[in-house]
Amino acid sequence: RYFLVGSNPAETKYRVLKIDRTEPKDLVVIDDKHVYTQQEVRELLGRLDLGNRTKIGQKGSSGLSRAVSAFGVVGFVRFLEGYYIVLITKRRKMADIGGHAIYKIEDTNMIYIPNDSVRVTHPDEARYLRIFQNVDLSSNFYFSYSYDLSHSLQYNLTVLRMPLETLKTETTQTRQESFDIFEDEGLSTQGGSGVFGICSKPYEKYVWNGKLLEAVKNTVHRDWLLYIIHGFCGQSKLLIYGRPIYVTLIARRSSKFAGTRFLKRGANCEGDVANEVETEQILYDASVMSFSAGSYSSYVQVRGSVPLYWSQDISTMMPKPPITLDQADPFAHVAALHFDQMLQRFGSPIIILNLVKEREKRKHERILSEELVAAVTYLNQFLPPEHAIIYIPWDMAKYTKSKLCNVLDRLNVIAESVVKKTGFFVNRPDSYCSILRPDEKWNELGGCVVSTGRLQTGVLRTNCVDCLDRTNTAQFMVGKCALAYQLYSLGLIDKPNLQFDTDAVRLFEELYEDHGDTLSLQYGGSQLVHRVKTYRKIAPWTQHSKDIMQTLSRYYSNAFSDADRQDSINLFLGVFKPTEGKPHLWELPTDFYLHHKNTLSLSQTRRSYTYWWTTGVLKHLPLPFDEVTCAENRRKLTVKKFHKYEEEIDIHNEFFRPYELSSFDETFCLAMTNSTRDFMPKNVGIDPSPFTVRKPDETGKSVLGNKSNREETVLQRKTAASAPPPPSEEAVSSSSEDDSGTDKEDEGPVSQRSTPVKVTDTGDNTKITENVVQSTKDVYGVNLSDVPSEDDLTIYTRFVQLGQSQHKQDKSSQQFCSKHHLDKVINLIPISSFSQDNIYEVQPPRADRKSIEIFHAHIQAGRGNMQPLGKDDFLMYREYIRNRYM
């Protein structure tokens, strides 16, 4: 037998799985459903070791040996012989969301389960094993123990905030159905000791090891099931005057109709499209970790192939094989299935941004556009007008070639209109400053406003032919626009605008470039050919040679290695299952029949051509059906009840891990990309705001260089709570040598929010300070009733003089002042609890008797003299011991 011993991070609770090795072809996994303590597990393993030794009492030979240490089980797989277990042996932390760590798989291990004595060999087993291992699990597969990566942050936080009454009604049903240890302990639903928690089923479309876990899903405890996603995950730290804001990008690649570039095009019969990726950008203030107390925001967008039956024949060995429509679909059956899925997950409106070429000498990409317009027009006939699918065609290639048009400016206009329609998710209500100083763009924002914040309703779906280069740039521009709104909603900037060449946008652009490169390698076999810099027309000449190399790399990959990769994906995802007596995977002429199930058997139920959506979806629009409270969705949830002292719900221990010896060099947040360290120029006296426009050649790696003899530096002091929008490119203060405070008075928003201070290096100590006086209405949004009184001004003037002179005034002048002026003017009444309180000395307040007694008891306890315990102390201690050890 194999014994799989799993523990929680603190190693205080353990579970044990027994895997039988005597079955040659079946998988027998026994979960004893008991939670062990560390002592109990040691005793259990000690007894097993003793009982399995060859001779009783012999110390030399071990009856139990450790085979492998791992971080999780990916799943179990069988080809033609027995089962293998796939284990994660190395991991790396990639991101952190609200104290929940997201890991990337670095290495895996496959162990054959049956004993050699019962093994039935098959000649083709080794070839299947090699094909399966061709899916490199160490490249861009991610998992988390405590955060559901298959769902969006909006779904996770909306479900978490479901009312307690709903949970209590569900708990009674759940306790009968499941064997969860916490429910078996019979914690009473009354009283304050219980804490409810919700566990939801993962969204199967984005889970890549669903088939591998199918064999044990119903027999083992759910804590053993670790769901992995494929795609991209990156996180960077944006420092706003020292305030850490984490910008996270998570891309989930669909496991349905998955494959490589020319072999997977269009959609299958179930409405799943090729190269479908859901990209989510999450922004949160890292100074507060918990989901309930912190500020979190997210925005989701999707890319995917055009949802039609189409393909490209690669046997011709052409760089651009001709596009052919494989089946006529006059009633848009496939598109209907696809958009029905999207309405369920995202709500309305669904916005299609189609970047395919419109004008061509030879009709190529336009075939797809014409067919997609017809499908959307047909489907929109039956939807209510307010929930209709919005179609935006925009020939990006044509605009790129034009010298008159700026591609990104036009994309920015589209992005603004899209974000206004869909809105975004934020888990806190609008800040008071937004009500005081309302922004025009903010008031026009769509989405759904609820008491706890805002919800994103609807989604942008971007596509070109490959959904790689053009799509990534368009998604970056929409993401940049959404990022500005997210920063504004968290109170970090004073207008929802972000400009290029600021540290914040450079950091975000680098994240999106990595995201685009990773997704392009997975689907197309090479990195991005055209990047954001290419479309901004500021890419260096050396970039063109790199583009040519990427094009050749993509062509080589598509021609020679894509077929093998497709076979591996089909085997890994369980699309093809090896069976004795049937053709092998490498003998199939095509995998068309594997992905299109209607070719093998006709479905008994036919969908309506007019009512093409799932029942109940329209009733809840614009909200997504998956997030509303209804009986169908409740069935996907499991309610757990924890004790309030339970380690599993202790965020502090989970995140900081005080029981581990941690090294600063290995701490994730120090290794993360940092806007101040990696993007802010290192010049002396530079404006530290990440929203200030820099020169294009200025990066975090640039040094002061020849400008070290600069005599004056303009410093801009800005409030950390609302950093102003950056000035225009002509008014960059950080790098021009002869800027001064006076030149900036007419610059609008910059001079309104900042006080430039000019510091000179001449011998005297004089400092020239220029204050730009504004009305309080402009700054705070309210008018003061009248100017301060003369007495108040006199007191304030005295206070300023006192601060400037400090101890330098001689005693005689002080006496003179006190006789003539201070008696009449200054009659200050202390407003604090300190009886004597000024800038020189403080007299502490008197402590009351009870406080003194508590303090004395604390001192005595330190010396070993303990006070007698009361009844409440005994009860609390007994409760603690029962929860901890019994």
N, C-alpha and C positions, 0 to 999 in steps of 0.2 A: 504493500500500500504506500501511497504518498499521503502525507499529512500536510495540509496547507494551513499555516497558523497566521492569522491576520490580527493586527492591533490598531488601536486608535493612536494619534500622534504622540500622546503623552505616555503610551505603553502602560496604561492602567487597566484597560479592558481588552479582552482577546476573544476571538471566535476561531473555531477549528473546522476545517473541511476534510473529510476522508475520501480519497479517490482510490477506487478499487483497480488493481493492475492485473487481475486474473482474467478479465474479459477481453478477448482478442479484438472485437469490433464495436462493442457497446461502451457507452460512457456511464459509469455508476459513480455518482457523487452524493455523499451523505453529509448533510448539515445537521449537527446535533442541536442546533437552535439554543445553545446555552452560552451565556456570557461568562468567561472565566476571568479571574484576577491573575496578576502576574505569578503569584505563589501557586495557584491552582494549575496554571499551564506548565510551570516547571515540574510540579509533581506528576502531571499527566505524561509529559515527555520522558520523565525519569522512569516511570513505570513501563512505558513502551520500550524504552532502551533496554531495561533490565529483562523484560519478557521476551525480547527478540534476539538475545545473545545466543550463540551456538551452544555454549556450555554454561550451565547455571553457575553463577559465582565467578565466572571468568572476567577479569578486568581488562585484559588486553584488547579484545575485539569489541566493537561497538555494535549494538543492535539497531541504532538509529543514527543516521548521518545526515547532515544538512546538504541538500542538493543545490539550492540556489536561494539568494536573498533578492527580493523584488519589491517594487512599489505599487503593483497592481496587476490584475488579470485582464488581459485584452479579450480573451475568449478561448473557446475550444474548437478545433477544426479536424475534420476527417476527410481523407481522399479515398484511397482504395484499401488501405490497411486499417490500423486502429486510430484512436484520437491523439491529437497533440494538444498541449496547453501552451498558450502564448503569454509570456510574462514580461512586464516592463522592468528592466534591470537598471536603467539610468534615466534620470529626468533632469530638467533644468527649468527653473522658475522664469516665466516670461512676462507675467503681468500680475497685478493685484487689484481686485475690485472689492472695495469695502471689507478688506481683511480676508477675502477669499483668494487663495493662491491659484493661479492658472499655470500649469506645467506643460512643457514640450517634451515629447518622448525622445530620448537621445539614443537608447539602445534597447533591444528586446531579445528574448531567448525563447526558442521553441523546444519543448521537452516532449519526447514520445512517451506516452503513458503505459501501454501494456508491457509486461515482462518479456524478456527475450525467449523464455520457455514457452510462451503461448503465442508468440508473434507469427502471423501468417504473411509471408513476403509476397510482394507483387512487383513485377519488373518495371511498371510505369510509375511506381510511388515516388521515386527519386526525382523524376521529371516534374511531377505535380508540385512537389515540395520546392523545387527550384523556381517554378513559375510563381508560386504563392509568395516566396521570399523576395521576388522581384519588386513587389510593392514595398518600398523602403519606409518602414514605420518610423524611422528616425528623421524623416524629412516632413516637417509641417503637420504633424498629428499632435493634438492637444487634449488635455483632460484636466478636470478639477474634481477634488473630493467633495466639495461642499457647495459649488455653484453650478447651476444647470447651464452649460454652454450651448445647448441646442436651442434654447429659447432666448428671446431678446431681454434686455434689462427691464423694459416696460412690462413685459409679461411677468417676469419674476417678481418685480416689486408690486404689481397690481394684485397678483395672487397672494403675496405675503400679507397684504393689507386687507384681505377679505375679513368681513366682520366676524367677531367671536361666536355669535349665535349660529352662524352657518357651520362653523367648525364643530360646535358642540353636538349639533344634530347629526353631523357626519361621523363623529367619534363612536357613537353607539353602534353604527353599522360596521365601522372599520375594525372594532375590537373583535367582532365575531369572525371576520374574514381572515385577518392576518395573524401572524405569530410573533409580532414585535415584542421584544422583551419589556419595553417600557409600559406597553399596554397590559402585558401579563402581570406586571407588578400591582396592577389594580389601583393606580393613583386616583384618588377621588376627584371628581370634576368640581366639587365645591372647595372653597378655601383658596388661599393665595399661593399655595406651594406649587401648583401646576402651571406649566407654560406650554401653550399649544404651538405646534409647528406643522407646516404643510410640505408635503413632498409630492411633486407632480411628475407625471410620466414624461420622458423626453420626447422631443419632436423628431419622429423617426426619420424624416427626410434628410436631416443633417447628421444623423448618427452613422458612423462608418463601421462599427463592430456589432451592429444589431444582430446579424445572422450568426456571428461567432458566439454570442451569448445566449442564443435561442435555446440551446440544448439544456442550459442550467437555470434559465430565467425563472421558472416556476418551482424549482426545488430548493434553491438557496435563498438566504436572507438578502434583502435588497442592498445591504451595505457592501456586499461582495461585487455588485454590478457596477462597473466603471465604464461610463460611456465616453467614447472619444470622437472628436470632430477633426475634419481635415480642412485646411485652408491657410489662414494666416492669423497671427496674433502679435501685436507690437504695442509697446507702451513707452511714452516719453514724459518727462517732467517739465512742465512749464512753470518757471518761477516768476511770480509777479511781486516784485519787491520782497522776496523771501517767502511769499505765501505759495506752498506747493500745490499745483493743479496737475493732476495726472490726465493725460490725453491717451486714450486706448483705442486701438483699431482691431476689431475682430471680424474676420471673414469666414463664413461657414460655407463650404462647398457641398452641394447636394449629392447624396449618394445614389439618387435615382437617375437613371440614364447617364451615368458618369462615364467619362472616357476621354480620348485624345481628340485633337483638333479636327482632322478631316474624317475620322471614323465616327464621330458623334456630332451630328448637325440637327438642327430643328428640334422636334419633339417626338415622344413616343405616344402610344395609343392612350395612355393614362394622363396625358397633359404635363408630364415632366419634361423639362427642356434640357438641352445640353449646356454645359458650362454655366450652370445656374449657381450664383454665389450671392449670399446675403451679407452685405457689409454693414457693420454697426460701429459708430464712433461714440465712445463713452467718455464723458468729461466729469470729473468730480474733484472736490476740494479734499486733498489728502490729509489735511490737518484734523479732520473728524472722520473716523473710519466707518462707524456703524451705518447700516442702511436706514435705520429709523431716525437717527439724529443728523446725518450728513446731508450734503447737497449733491444730488446726482442728476445727470442729464444724458440723454442718448438720442441719436438720430440714425434711422435705418434706411438703406437703399439697396436695390437689387439689380444685378445684371443677369442676362440669360439670352440664349439664342432665340431667333425669331420663331414663335410657336406655331410652326406649320410642318407639314411633311415635306422636307427637302433634304438634299444631299449634294455632295460634290464627288465626282469620279476621279480618284487619284491614280488610276492605272495609266493615264495619259502622260504622267511625269511633266506636268506643266506647273509653273509657279502659282498660277491662278486657275485651277480647274473650273470648268463651267458649272453653274448652279442649275440643278434640275429639280422641279417639283414632282415628287414621287407619286402622290395621290391627289385626286381632286377632292376638295372638301368644301362644297358650296354652302353648307350650313355651319361652317366654322366649328366643327365638333371638338377638335383638339384644342383650339384657342379657348373655347368655352370651358373645357376642363381645367386648363391652365389658369385662366383668370378667376375661376371659381375658387381654386386653391388660394389665390392671392387675396380675394375678398374675405375668405375665412381667417386668414392669418393677419392681414394688415388693415382691413376695412376699406372705406372709400375716401377720396377718389384714387383710382389707380391711374398714374400718369405714365404714358409711354414716350420716352425720348428716343426717336429713331435717327441714328447718325449715318445711315446708309446713303451711298451716292444716289443722287436724283438724275443727274445728267451724265450720260455716257455715250461714246460713239457706238460701242457694241453693247447691247443690253445684257447686263451682268447682275449687278447688285440690285438694280431697279426692279427686277422680277419679284424680289422679296417685299419691297416697299408696297408695290401695287396689290399684292395678295394680302398683306397685313392690313392695309387700309380697308379693303373689302371685308375682311373678317371683323375688324373693330366696328365698322359701320353697321354690319349685320347684327352684332351682339348688342350694340347700343339701342337698337329699336325697342328692345324688351325691358331695358332697365329704366327706372325713374330718371328723369333728366338731371336731378341734383346728384345722382350717384353714377352718372355715365363715365365710361372710360375716356380719359383725355389723351388725345394723340398729338404729339408735337414732332413733325418731321423737320430735320435740319441737316443739310448736306455739309458736314464738317470739312470734308476734303476740299470742296470747292472754295469755301471761305479761307482755308489755309493757303491756297495758291494765290488768292487775291491779295494785291499789295495795299489796297485801300482799306481793307477790313481787318480789324483786330479780333481774332478768333475768341480770345478769352473774355473780351468785353461783352461780346454777344452772348457767350455762355453764361456770363455773370447775370445778364438780364433774365435768361431762362431760369437760372438757379434761384434768383430772388422770387420769381413767380411760383416756382415749384414749392419752395420752403414755406411761402405764405399760404399755399393751399393745404399742405399736409400738416404743418406745425411740427413740433418735436416733443419729446418726453422730458419733463422735469418733475422731480418729486417734492417740490416745495411751492407754495403760492407765490405770486408775483411780489417782488419786494416793494416796500413802501415808496422808495425813490422813483420807481417806475410809474406810480400813481401820481406823485408830486410833479415829476417832469416827464410826462408821457411823450413817447417817441412816435412819430406818424407810422413808421414801418411796424412797430410793435403792436399798435392797435389794429392793424390790418391782418395780423397773423391768424392763420387757420388752426386746425386741430380741435381738440376738445378740452375746454377749461373745466376742471373739477375742483373740489374743495382742497384736495391734497396737492394740486399743481396743474400740470398740463399733460395731455396724452397726444401722441402722434396718431392721426387717423389717415389711412391711405399711405401710398408709397410711390417712389419714383422707380420705374423700371427702364434701365438704359440698355440699348443694344446697338452694335454695328454688325458686321458679318461675323467676325471672330470674337467680339466682346473682349478685346484685349487693350490695344493702344488708345484708340479714340475714346472708348468707353471709360478707361481709367482716368483720362484727363477730364472728361465731363463729370465723372463722379467726384474727382478732386475739387472741381469748382463748386459743385453743389454742397460738398462737405465743408468747404471753406466758408460758404455763406451760412450754413447751419451752425458752424463753430462760432461765428460772430454772435448769432442769436443765443447760443448756449452760454457763452461768456457773459453776455448782457443779462440773461435771466439769473445768473448766479451773482450778479452785482459786481463784476470784475472790470467791465468797461462801460463808458457812459453813453455809447451809441453802438447799435448792432452793425458795425462796419469793420472790416479788416483789410489792410492793404498789403500788396506784395512787398517783398524785401524787408519785412519786419521779422524779428526773431521767431515770433509765434507762428507765422505762416511758413517760414523756412522749415521749422521743426515739423509742422503738419505735412508739408510737401515731401519731406524726406520719409515720413511714415507711409504716405501714399505711394511713393516710388517703390519702397520695399514691398508694399502690399501688391502693387501692380506686377513687379518682377516675379514675385513668388507665384501668383496666380497664372501668369503667362508661362512660367516654366512648367507648371503642372498640366496645362492644357495644350500649349503650343510648342513646348520643347525648347524655348529660348526666353531670354529676358525681354523687356519692353523694347520696341524699336523706336517709337516716337514717345518722347516724354513731355512733361509740362514745359520744360525749357525750350523744346523744339517748337511748340506752338506759341510760346512767347517770343520766338525768334531771337533768343539770346544764347542759344547753345553754341559752344566753341566749335571751331573747325574740326578738332580731333573727334568730336562726337559723331560726325558723318561716317568716318571709317568704322567706328564701333557699331553704328546702325547697320552698315553693310554686313559686318561680321554676324550680327544677331539675325539678320535676314537669312544668311546662308546656314547658320546653325538651326534655325527654325525649319528651313527647307529640308536639311539633312535628317533632322529628327522625324519630320512628317513622312519622309520617304522610306526610312530604313528601320526606325526603332518603335514607331507608334503601334504597330500591330502586336508586338510582344507586350508592350505596356497595357494595351487594351485587354489582352488575354489575362494578364495578372489582375487587373481591376475586376474583371468578370468573375474570376475565381475567388478573390478576396471578399467581394461583396455578396457572394453566394448566388450570383445570377446564373452561374453554371455549377452544377453539382456532379462530380464524377460518379458514374454508375457502372457497375460491372455489366458487360455485354452491350453497352451503348457506345456510340462514337466518342473518341476522346476530344478534348478541347482543341488540340492542334489539328484535328482532322476536319473540323467544321469549316465549310467554305465561307460562312458569314455568321455574325452573331445577331443578325436582324431578328430572328425568331425568338431569341432569348429575351430581348428587350421589348418586343411587341407581342404581348401575351394574346391579343385577339387573333393572331395568325394561327395559334395552336388550338384555341377553343373559343367558340362564340359565346358572348355573355348573354345570360337569360333576360336581363333587364336592359331596356334601351332608354337612354336619356331623352328628355323632351328637347325638341329643336328650339322651342320658344322660352320655356321656363328652364333655362340652362344652369341655374345656380342651385346650390344645396338648400333644402327646406330650412327656413329659420334664419338664413344669412341676411336677407333683405330687411327683416324686421328690426334688426339691431344696428343697421348702418346709420351713421358712418363708423360706429365702433366695430372693431374686428370681432367676429363670432367667437373666436378662441378665448377671448378675454372677458366675455360677459358671464354672469352667474346664471347658469341653467343646469338642469339635471344631467344633460349629456357631458358638460364640462366637469361637473363634480365627480363623475365616475373616473376621471383621469387623475383625481387627487387622492392622496392618502394623508390622513391626519395623524400626527404623532403627538403624544403628551409626554413632556419631560418634567423632571423635577427642576425647580429653579436653581438648585446648586449643581446641576449636571454639567460635566466638563464639555460636553458636545456643544452646548449653547453659550459657552464662555468665550466671547470674542477676544478678550485680552490674552488669555492663555493660547488660543488658537493662532493668533497673529504674532505675538512677541515670543512665544515658546520659552518661558523662563526656565524650563526644565532642561533645555539644551545649551551646550556651550557654543556660542555663535562667534564667528570671526567677522570683524568689520569688512575685511577684504571680500568676503563672500556674501555680504549683505546685498540683497537685490536692488534696493532703492539707491545705493551708491553707484552701482554699475550702470544704471539706466541712463539713456540719453537725456542730457540736461540743457535747457535753453541757455542758461547763463554760462555754463562751462563750454558747450560745444558750438553755440551760435552767436553769442554776444561778443562784439569786438573787444580786444584787450586794451584798447587805448585808454589813456589816463582821463578820468573825468567824463567818461562816456555816459550817456543817459541810460540807466539800467532797465528802463521799461521795455518789455518784449513787444510793445505795440508801436515803437518808434521806427520809422523807415530808415534803413541803412543804405549805404552805397552798395551796388551789386557785388563789388569785389571784396567787401568787408564781411568776414566771417569770424567765428570764434578762434580760428587758427591764425588770424592776422595779428601782427605785433605793431608796436608804435613806429618802428623803423626810422626813416629819416626825419619824421616830424617831431622828434624828441625835443627840439629846441622851441617848441610852441610856447608862447609866453602867456597866452590867456586861454581859458577854457570856459565854455558856457555850461553852467549846471542848471538843470531844470528840476525843481522840486515839485513832485506831483503826489497827489494822494493815492495811497495804495488801493483804497476801496474802489475808486473809479478812475482808472487811467484814461487819459484822453485819446481821441483818435490821432494817428500819426499825421504829421504835416505832409504837404505834397513833396515830390522829389526835389523841387527847386529850393525847398526850405529845410534841408536836412541840417540840423544844428550840430550833429555829432562829429562831422568830418570836415567842415569848411573852416579855414583858418581865421578869417577876419569877421566872424559873426560877433555881434554884440547884442546886448539886451535891447537897445533902442531900435535896431533894425526890425525887431519882431513885433512891434506894437500893433501893426496893421494886419497880422496874419490870421486873425479869426480865432478858431477854436484853440490854437496852441497858446496864444497870449492870454486868452480868457481864463485858462485853467492853470497857468504856471507863473512862477515869479522868477524870471532870470536873474541870476546874481553874478556880477562880473568881479572876479578876484584877480588883482594885479600883483606882480612880484616886486614892486618898487619898495624902497627902504621904509617908508612910513607904514603905519598900521591901519590907515584909513580904508574903509570898505564902502564902495559905492553901491547902494541898494536901490533898485528902482521898482517901486510897487505899482502895479496897474490896478487902479481902484475900480471896482465894479459895483453895481447895485446888488443888494441882497436878493432881489427878485430873480436875477440871472443865475446866481449861485445856488440858492436854497429853494427857490420856487415860492417864497413867501416874502412879504414886506414887513419890516419892523414898524411898529405904530408911530414912534417918534424917535428923535436922536437922544443919546444919553444926556442926563442932566449935568449941570455944571459941577456939582459936588462929586458925582461919579467920575467925571473926567479928571478932576483934581486928584482924587484917590488913585486912579489908574496911573496918572503921571508920576505921582510920588512912588508908586510901586515899581514903575519902570526905572526911575532914578536910583532907587534903593538897590535893585538888581544889578544895575551897571556899576555903581560905585562899590558895592559890597563892603569890605572892611577898610577901604582906602580913605574914607572921610575921617578927618581928625575929630577929636572929642568936642572941641569947642564949637565947631560948625554944627555937630549933631545936637549939642545943647541949645544952640541958637534956633535951630529948626524946631526942636521940640517945644521951645517956649512960645515962639511966634506963630507957627503954622499948625503943628500937629494937633495941638489941643483943640483947635477950632474945627479942623477939617477931618482928621482921622478919628473916627469913633467906631472901631471894628468890633463886631460881636462874633465870637467863635461859633461856627455852625457845625463843627465836627464833634465827636464824642471825646476828643482830647481837650482838657481844660486849658492847657497852654499850647498854642499851635502857631508857629511862624516859620520863616525860612531858616532860622538859626537853631531853634531848639523845640523839642516836643515833650510834653509831659504825658505819659501813658494814662489811660483811664483806669479807674479802680475796678478790680475784679470782685465779683460777688462771692458769697460764702460757699455756695455749691460748687462753683468753678474751682475754688481753692481746694476743696475737699477732693475733687476728681484728680486735680494735679498732684496732691500729696499721695493719693492712692497709687497713681502712676509711678511716682518716685519710689514708693515702698515696694511696688511689684518688681521694679528694676533691681532692688537690693535683695529680693527673695522673700519679702514679707507679704504674703498674699492675703487679700481681703476674703472674708467668708462669701461663698457664692449664694446667690439668691435662687428662687424657684425658676424664674425665667431663664437664667443662665444654664441651669441643669437641663431644661427642656430643649434649648437651642443646641447644646452640645450632644444630647442624645439623638436629635434629628440629624445632626452632621455625621455622627458615627454610623447611624443606620444607612444613610445614603452613600457614604464613602466606602464602607467595608462589608455591609451585609447584603 
